[in-house]
Structure formats: C-alpha cells, structure tokens
Amino acid sequence: MPRGSVVLHRVLFGQWTVEPPEAGDRVRLLSWWSPLMSSIVLAPREQYGRSDAETVRAQVEGRDLYTALSTCACLGSWSCFVLVLGVWFALQRFGALGFFVAGGTVLLLC
C-alpha cells in the first residue's frame, strides 16, 4: 500500500470504518474473506482535495459502489464453493481431467 493511503472496511452490510493513513509503503492483508468483509484502499493523489471521514463515508454509500461490491462478494462465494466442493467432486468423478477443469473454473471466477 502506498504511503498516505486510507483503508475503508465493512463487515457484511454494516457501517464503513475508516483507518488512519499509512505512515509508509508496506504490504498488508486487507480482508480474510471477501464475501464477508469488504475493503477499499484510497490512494493519495495530488489532484484530490482533503476530505473528512463523513464525506468519504457518504461517497462510499453510493449505488455504483454497492453494485460492484455485491458482485465481488457473490463471485467470492462461488469461488469458495467451487474450490471446496467442486474440485473434490470433479476429481472423484472425472480424475485428473476433472481436477484441471475445476481448477480452471476457479481461476475464471477469480
């Protein structure tokens, strides 16, 4: 994550929480499971003005972002389902070919 970026977190359909800006560049885990937790990283840019937390929270509650996040959560759920049950079933039923087809399906969903 770039220095100065702000992270927004939400669990299911709860309120967005704003974390303080990052002090330096680093790599970090944003969420454990994307269908359950949503995370957004706002990277700093020169053309953006300074906004308070309430203004950012109001912008995040918009309909366009909700559609994109719900689509990502749905695809994340299907990926986990196919990974856990589908790959096992394909391996048992169709052998190695089924394993590779199921693995390819998981990659396409991601």
Disulfide bonds with the S-S distance in Angstrom:
none
